[in-house]
Each structure stands twice: as structure tokens, then as C-alpha cells.
Amino acid sequence: MKNLFAGAAKLIKRKDVEKDKAYNNNVDQEKVNRNIEAAEERLAEPGLTMCQRQEYQKALDGLKKYKKY
């Protein structure tokens, strides 16, 4: 029974990885770059609260994983 669950988990994980790769290939890099610049500019603003700063940093980290170098 454990092998059945382990096999199902591997199959689901593999499908998720394939979906992520397909999505990464279709992302518009110009939009990603613009959004990264905007997030960096907002992080540089002096009047942000800690929560705002964390949200912008989280968005920036998420965007960087879609950027192709």
C-alpha cells in the first residue's frame, strides 16, 4: 500500500515539474524584466512598512525564478 502512495506522489510531482517547465518557456521575458525593475524600485522607497517590504521582496524572489539569463 505504501508503494502505491509513493508511486502516485512521484507521478503527481513529475507532472507539476513538467507544467512548471512549460510555463517557464512561455513567460514573456520583457514583462518579467519590467516587473522586476518595478519591485526593486518599490523596495528602494524609504517609507515602506515591514509588511510591504516583505511582500515586495517575496514578489521579487518569485519573479527572479522566471527570468532567463
CYANA upper distance limits for C-alpha pairs under 8 A (distance plus 0.5 A):
  1 MET  CA      5 PHE  CA      7.12
  2 LYS  CA      6 ALA  CA      6.63
  3 ASN  CA      7 GLY  CA      6.46
  4 LEU  CA      8 ALA  CA      6.71
  5 PHE  CA      9 ALA  CA      6.60
  6 ALA  CA     10 LYS  CA      6.77
  7 GLY  CA     11 LEU  CA      6.77
  8 ALA  CA     12 ILE  CA      6.71
  9 ALA  CA     13 LYS  CA      6.58
 10 LYS  CA     14 ARG  CA      6.56
 11 LEU  CA     15 LYS  CA      6.82
 12 ILE  CA     16 ASP  CA      6.82
 13 LYS  CA     17 VAL  CA      6.80
 14 ARG  CA     18 GLU  CA      6.76
 15 LYS  CA     19 LYS  CA      6.69
 16 ASP  CA     20 ASP  CA      6.71
 17 VAL  CA     21 LYS  CA      6.74
 18 GLU  CA     22 ALA  CA      6.73
 19 LYS  CA     23 TYR  CA      6.61
 20 ASP  CA     24 ASN  CA      6.57
 21 LYS  CA     25 ASN  CA      6.82
 22 ALA  CA     26 ASN  CA      7.09
 23 TYR  CA     27 VAL  CA      6.84
 24 ASN  CA     66 TYR  CA      6.52
 27 VAL  CA     32 VAL  CA      8.20
 27 VAL  CA     66 TYR  CA      7.80
 28 ASP  CA     32 VAL  CA      7.00
 29 GLN  CA     33 ASN  CA      6.58
 29 GLN  CA     67 LYS  CA      7.02
 29 GLN  CA     68 LYS  CA      7.72
 30 GLU  CA     34 ARG  CA      6.75
 31 LYS  CA     35 ASN  CA      6.61
 32 VAL  CA     36 ILE  CA      6.63
 32 VAL  CA     63 LEU  CA      6.96
 32 VAL  CA     66 TYR  CA      7.74
 32 VAL  CA     67 LYS  CA      6.99
 33 ASN  CA     37 GLU  CA      6.74
 33 ASN  CA     67 LYS  CA      7.79
 34 ARG  CA     38 ALA  CA      6.73
 35 ASN  CA     39 ALA  CA      6.63
 35 ASN  CA     63 LEU  CA      8.02
 36 ILE  CA     40 GLU  CA      6.66
 36 ILE  CA     60 LEU  CA      6.47
 36 ILE  CA     63 LEU  CA      6.93
 36 ILE  CA     64 LYS  CA      7.76
 37 GLU  CA     41 GLU  CA      6.66
 38 ALA  CA     42 ARG  CA      6.73
 39 ALA  CA     43 LEU  CA      6.66
 39 ALA  CA     56 TYR  CA      6.41
 39 ALA  CA     57 GLN  CA      8.06
 39 ALA  CA     59 ALA  CA      7.79
 39 ALA  CA     60 LEU  CA      6.43
 40 GLU  CA     44 ALA  CA      6.86
 40 GLU  CA     56 TYR  CA      8.47
 40 GLU  CA     60 LEU  CA      7.81
 41 GLU  CA     45 GLU  CA      7.32
 42 ARG  CA     56 TYR  CA      7.78
 43 LEU  CA     48 LEU  CA      8.22
 43 LEU  CA     53 ARG  CA      6.66
 43 LEU  CA     56 TYR  CA      6.92
 43 LEU  CA     57 GLN  CA      7.79
 48 LEU  CA     52 GLN  CA      6.40
 48 LEU  CA     53 ARG  CA      6.58
 49 THR  CA     53 ARG  CA      6.67
 50 MET  CA     54 GLN  CA      6.67
 51 CYS  CA     55 GLU  CA      6.72
 52 GLN  CA     56 TYR  CA      6.70
 53 ARG  CA     57 GLN  CA      6.61
 54 GLN  CA     58 LYS  CA      6.55
 55 GLU  CA     59 ALA  CA      6.67
 56 TYR  CA     60 LEU  CA      6.55
 57 GLN  CA     61 ASP  CA      6.62
 58 LYS  CA     62 GLY  CA      6.73
 59 ALA  CA     63 LEU  CA      6.69
 60 LEU  CA     64 LYS  CA      6.69
 61 ASP  CA     65 LYS  CA      7.31
 62 GLY  CA     66 TYR  CA      7.85
 63 LEU  CA     67 LYS  CA      7.22
